[in-house]
Amino acid sequence: MSNKNIIRAWKDKDYFDSLSAEERSRLPENPAGVIIEMSDEDMESITGGDKKRQRQGRRLRRLRKAVNTFKCQIVSYYCKIEGNSYAC
């Protein structure tokens, strides 16, 4: 089988399905590996190369930390802190 047909078999499912069992057995493994289907949920959770979302995530974490720190300062100023709890 020519390189062109091998690559076509990797890319074109209809062509792959049209091959005989012997021809399929002679095909080398696809270097891209096995292709799997991903759910919409999985696809939405991927942010690997999205630098904008990564920056937004870092900003959000810093903002949450600042808000929590501010809340603690207000509570400690206006309320009596006893152990892990407080009473206003």
C-alpha positions in Angstrom: 0.0 0.0 0.0 1.4 3.4 -0.9 2.1 6.2 1.6 -0.7 8.2 0.0 -3.3 5.4 0.6 -2.0 4.8 4.2 -2.5 8.5 5.0 -5.9 8.4 3.3 -6.9 5.4 5.4 -5.9 7.3 8.6 -7.9 10.4 7.6 -10.9 9.0 5.7 -13.1 6.7 7.7 -15.2 5.7 4.6 -12.0 4.7 2.8 -10.7 2.8 5.8 -14.1 0.9 6.1 -13.8 0.0 2.4 -10.5 -1.8 2.9 -10.3 -5.5 3.3 -9.4 -7.1 6.7 -6.0 -8.0 5.2 -5.3 -4.4 4.1 -6.4 -3.0 7.4 -4.0 -5.4 9.2 -1.1 -4.2 7.1 -1.7 -0.5 8.0 0.8 1.0 10.5 -0.5 2.6 13.6 -1.7 6.2 13.2 1.0 8.5 14.7 -1.8 10.7 16.0 -3.1 7.8 18.1 -6.7 6.8 18.6 -9.2 9.5 18.0 -11.8 9.8 20.7 -15.0 11.8 20.9 -15.3 14.3 23.7 -18.5 15.5 25.2 -19.5 19.2 25.1 -18.8 19.4 28.9 -15.2 18.2 28.4 -14.7 20.6 25.5 -15.9 23.6 27.5 -13.5 22.8 30.4 -10.4 22.9 28.1 -8.5 26.2 28.2 -4.9 25.0 27.5 -3.9 27.6 24.9 -6.3 30.3 25.7 -4.0 32.9 27.4 -6.9 35.4 27.9 -8.8 32.9 30.0 -5.7 32.0 32.0 -5.1 35.7 32.8 -8.8 36.1 33.7 -8.5 33.1 36.0 -5.5 34.5 37.8 -7.2 37.9 38.2 -10.3 36.3 39.6 -8.3 34.3 42.1 -6.4 37.5 43.2 -9.7 39.4 43.5 -11.3 36.6 45.6 -8.3 36.6 47.9 -8.5 40.4 48.3 -12.2 40.3 49.0 -11.7 37.6 51.6 -8.9 39.6 53.2 -11.1 42.7 53.3 -14.0 40.8 54.9 -11.6 39.6 57.6 -10.4 43.1 58.3 -14.0 44.4 58.6 -15.0 41.5 60.9 -12.0 41.9 63.1 -12.7 45.7 63.4 -16.4 45.6 64.2 -16.8 42.2 65.8 -15.2 40.3 68.7 -13.3 37.3 67.4 -13.3 34.2 69.6 -11.3 31.3 68.2 -12.5 30.5 64.7 -15.9 32.4 65.1 -16.9 35.9 65.7 -19.8 37.7 67.4 -21.0 41.2 66.4 
